[in-house]
């Protein structure tokens, strides 16, 4: 079992308050500004083929509490059970419009609703499917420390190349290492930096498939 050292306790009440206020202000403005794109995306998904506009999947949030995470549907399947295969390059489950949405990270925009509801934060460790959580917790002793903060739409790991699928132990270990570094070193300025880096990552389209 791999182990990654963490020293910092969960965020204080004051720190959680700062993050929550930031999420509400920026999240609300982003939802208003991006609503035309989200509306056009919903129409494109309906025109692309049968199936719901939104994809819903259970994830673990703060202190391991489960919630339903929202995404625009990009696949022909709605997997949310004990076995959830990760996306791979050229994955046949991905729809034509879904490929474009995933490349531009537009599929993640409905999570702004999760942020406003308080289930997620704009910045934090990316939540994984419950099936993946169970597997990762069995091989990484400190994996559960990621739940000391709310999961995020984007995070320090995603801004440092650890985005997308985790096909090996090394991949998930690197992601957890970066997530725990974020928790240990959190500041409002760090969150702002991550938001700016996220725009660059979206343009680079690393591991987006």
JOZI-V69297 format. One record per pair of residues at least 6 apart in sequence whose C-alpha atoms are under 7 Angstrom apart, sorted by the first residue. I is the first residue (numbers start at 1). J is the second residue. Records with the same first field share a line. If there is no record, write none. Layout:
BEGIN
I=J, J
END
This chain:
BEGIN
1=139, 140, 141
2=139, 140, 141
3=140, 141, 142
4=142, 177
6=180
7=184
8=184
10=148, 149
23=115, 121, 122
24=116
27=112, 115, 116
31=112
42=53
45=53, 97
46=53
48=97
53=72, 73
54=70, 71, 72, 73
55=70, 71, 72, 73, 78
56=68, 69, 70, 71
57=68, 69, 70, 80
58=66, 67, 68, 69, 80, 129, 130
59=66, 67, 68, 69, 127, 128, 129, 130
60=66, 67, 127, 130
61=67, 119, 120, 147, 150, 151
62=147, 148, 149, 150, 151
63=147, 148
64=147
67=119
69=111, 114
70=110, 111
71=107, 108, 109, 110, 111
72=107, 108, 110
74=94, 95, 98, 99
75=93, 94, 95, 98
76=93, 94, 95
77=93
81=131
82=131
83=131
84=131
86=165
87=165
88=209
89=209
99=209
101=107
102=208, 209
103=205, 208, 209
104=202, 205
105=202
111=153
114=120
115=121, 122
120=150, 151, 152
121=150, 151, 152, 153
122=152, 153, 154
123=152, 153, 154, 155, 191
124=149, 150, 151, 152, 154, 155
125=146, 151, 152, 155, 179
126=151, 152, 153, 154, 155
127=151
136=143
137=143, 144
143=176
146=179, 180
155=194
156=178, 179, 182, 194
157=163, 175, 178, 179
159=194, 197, 198, 201
162=175
163=207
164=207, 208
166=172
END
